[in-house]
């Protein structure tokens, strides 16, 4: 399958490392669509590093409102101006560490859609909900509270169980298929991705899940060999 892979580089790499990795990735041969999401200060440098190819640029977040009086914010218009086409929204790390509420996540999606960019909305249950078999209820509730008045056909939804992020643990393929199926049935998004401990070792098996269109990848996307394995798997 021709997958969409969104590489969420988070905050772990500096400028030189980000540019070096982007250059190396741009020399790889693959058919999947790839989006690199480096930290804000490196977006332009990474854009230059991938300029010649078809790799797309994404941001890890953006402001919730398009106003100039928003100190520290980065608007969707600014991201668009420098060549971003995707924006990750509502990652669990932002919801936990930056206290992002469903309303803020909703506003960010609207703001990104208004500027013609593609939001990659992250949703997922925590370990307690997972263990008590409440995953589907949690996912359904998250979609309801974020999704009022949103054109889902322009939104990519990434199913990222919080307990699977950075832990090496992943749900079974049947569990992922079931949740992805629920998301599709409920909101009919543009695409559904899976995220949480995706690696070259499990990408082949995960690629067989017909309800998902690709992956949101964190730490494995910062290692060339891992990312290559994920890109060519399936
Ligand atoms: P991980 O992170 O691939 O390192 O588990 C995924 C994410 O946080 O998007």
Boltz pocket constraint, residues with backbone or C-beta under 6 A from the ligand:
constraints:
  - pocket:
      binder: B
      contacts: [[A, 8], [A, 160], [A, 164], [A, 165], [A, 166], [A, 167], [A, 195], [A, 196], [A, 197], [A, 198], [A, 216], [A, 217], [A, 218], [A, 219], [A, 220]]
      max_distance: 6.0
